[in-house]
Amino acid sequence: MLKFIIGRIKSIGYAFKGAYLLITTEASIKVQFFIGVLVTIAGFYYDISSTEWILQILTIALIISIEGLNTAVEEIADFIHPDHHTKIGLIKDLAAGAVFITAVAAIIVGCIIYIPKIF
């Protein structure tokens, strides 16, 4: 039992390290994090509802998470095949496409929440 608990604590430490590295080293994550901070401030300013907060928090978490996965895919692809390769390019494009789809969804969620409050 103690070994299990120690293992979980170590896992949490690795997760914090990964999140810290993403936020402090990856330009795309920094941008998404900054946007997340801005819409959080907007949420307080416009006094959004509990449901809107839930949607906003989940959307911010989703976009940052997908960006993190995209970064991981790019890192492993570059590690496996550092030179340009058509298949590696396709894999990276697919991962970037997932980020794009999530970003579009995040913009739509933001518009649904904030356009009625601004106008």
C-alpha positions, 0 to 999 in steps of 0.5 A: 500500500505504501509503495502504491501511495509513493508511486502516485505522489511521484506521478503527481510530481511528474505531472506538475513538472510536465505542466510547468515545462509546457507553460514555461518553454512552449510558445504556443502554450504560453499564448493559450495560457495568456488567452486563458488568463484574459478570458478568466479576467473577462469572466469576473468582469462580466460576472458569468454564470456557474454554467458559463464558468464550467464551460470556460474552464473546461474549454481552457483546459481542453485547448491547453491539453491538446496543445500539450499533446501536440507538442509531445507528438512533435517532440517524439516525431522529431526524436524518431526522425529528425530529418524531414520526412513525408510521414512525420510531416503528416503526423505533425499536421494531424496533431496540429489539426486537432489543435486547430479544431479545438481552438475553433471550438474554444472561439465559438464557446467564447463568442456564445458566452461573451457576445451577449454580455458585450452587446 
